[in-house]
Amino acid sequence: MEVLYRSTRGQGGEVKASQAILKGLADDGGLFVPTTIPKLEVSVNELSKMTYQEVAYEVMKLYFTDFTEEELKNCINKAYDSKFDTEEIAPLAEVDGAYYLELFHGATIAFKDMALSILPHLLTTSAKKNDVKNEIVILTATSGDTGKAALAGFADVKGTRIVVFYPHGGVSPIQEKQMVTQKGDNTFVVAINGNFDQAQSGVKAIFGNKELAKEMDEKGFQFSSANSINIGRLIPQVAYYVYAYAKLFAEGKVAKDEKINVVVPTGNFGNILAAYYAKNMGLPIDKLVCASNDNKVLYDFFETGCYDRNREFILTNSPSMDILISSNLERLIYKIAENDSEKNAELMAELAKDGKYTITDSMRKQLADFYGNYATEAETTEEIKRVYDKTGYIMDTHTAVASCVYGKYKKDTNDDKVTVIASTASPFKFTRSVMNAINPAYDKLGDFELVDELSKIGNVKVPNAIEEIRNAEIRHNNLCNVDEMESVVKKFLNM
Ligand SMILES: *Cc1c(COP(=O)(O)O)cnc(C)c1O
């Protein structure tokens, strides 16, 4: 069955998957959503015998219906290859009574690799399918992990260029070093004087600038987005939830049709939305536990039905979740409004104008699939230490937020279903925060001394992604103000 995509704000009609991938954001500022969420066509028993790549194909073929089998398999095989340091791609670690789904075995050791290693291939394939001759310019705002994963995915991919903006001082030293050492003539990295939300709004404004789009087209360029609003990022993420469930089944950890809970450390709401799509495809998931850090907009939303971004922006030790506007939430809002794009557009207009909106009671009722909670900075730190002391397993700060919230969920509900916790980054990416949590005395060590110490006490090899940047040269040294973002892009394109 062909699946088409439409904007959550109702304008522009229906487009094919490849067109939605090319556009990123819909023309009316909305997000593309599938007109129906397809059901899995193979049984869990069959899935449990498949490789990651095979499961990914079973999931993606249901959404990207205008791709041929060969095209899609080609994309999948180019993405999930030896860039990952394990054949399993997304292994499960059983620790302290839960299953940590390690999504950080790709090129940049964060879960963004799961989607961004395939997006460039989906995008260039989509361009070919639609006879696009322009060079595609990827424009991305990052709170740290997206930037590097997108750079790694797009570097030297023919027919593409990529510009990444990140908040100056708002990412970890390792994240920054990973980005500013990026190779590839088609890459450009810029720090901005502002926070992530400002970077994201700046990028959205550039996307929305029709005059600029025209000027670009004349010069042979067109923008696309690698941010998690692109449907070409969201759908590949559905695959690992299906894979995780199939794996649990294969190992006898769940019986046929037994429901599991999924806990996701959440920022832009992409990862947890992928789990929600998996559930709607028929995967036996019960609760979707949405874990926030001190920027607990989503927790408050689930508690009150009011989404309110009017609050202080807090820099935490889980910076990839320091977000006050969770873009992908719009896809959920649209769905719980029973696909009422007018209602959704109205709420999003309120968000743009007043920084908040309140959903209706009937919409709230449909949020029963979700449980929201948050972990403070101190709780996050304690969780890393608690689990390390008890088991020797070292998790990163984002995963620790989820792990801590899982503890709160169990306490609140006594629900003891088998639980998968999305582990979204390697501890090596946030070494200082992680090591300080285990013992504050580590703080006097240098960044790479900490890396070696982490490797020693955790008994895990230093990932390649870290080895590579130890002595790498700085290739990008750019800083601009928020209102200069557009001119910076033009300069990079020699316009
Ligand atoms: C991006 C990111 C998150 C948040 O994921 P969303 O899909 O934006 O909710 C959590 N942890 C890490 C390490 C990330 O990079």
The ligand as an SDF file (V2000), in Angstrom:
LIG
                    3D

 15 15  0  0  0  0  0  0  0  0999 V2000
   19.4780   14.1420   20.4820 C   0  0  0  0  0  0  0  0  0  0  0  0
   19.7420   13.4140   21.7390 C   0  0  0  0  0  0  0  0  0  0  0  0
   18.7110   13.1610   22.6590 C   0  0  0  0  0  0  0  0  0  0  0  0
   17.2990   13.6390   22.4360 C   0  0  0  0  0  0  0  0  0  0  0  0
   16.6670   12.9620   21.4050 O   0  0  0  0  0  0  0  0  0  0  0  0
   15.3680   13.5830   20.7080 P   0  0  0  0  0  0  0  0  0  0  0  0
   15.0730   12.6960   19.5840 O   0  0  0  0  0  0  0  0  0  0  0  0
   15.7570   14.9730   20.2830 O   0  0  0  0  0  0  0  0  0  0  0  0
   14.3120   13.6160   21.7580 O   0  0  0  0  0  0  0  0  0  0  0  0
   19.0230   12.4360   23.7940 C   0  0  0  0  0  0  0  0  0  0  0  0
   20.2880   12.0270   24.0400 N   0  0  0  0  0  0  0  0  0  0  0  0
   21.2890   12.2710   23.1880 C   0  0  0  0  0  0  0  0  0  0  0  0
   22.6640   11.8070   23.5260 C   0  0  0  0  0  0  0  0  0  0  0  0
   21.0550   12.9640   22.0130 C   0  0  0  0  0  0  0  0  0  0  0  0
   22.0720   13.2010   21.1710 O   0  0  0  0  0  0  0  0  0  0  0  0
  1  2  1  0
  2  3  1  0
  2 14  2  0
  3  4  1  0
  3 10  2  0
  4  5  1  0
  5  6  1  0
  6  7  2  0
  6  8  1  0
  6  9  1  0
 10 11  1  0
 11 12  2  0
 12 13  1  0
 12 14  1  0
 14 15  1  0
M  END
$$$$
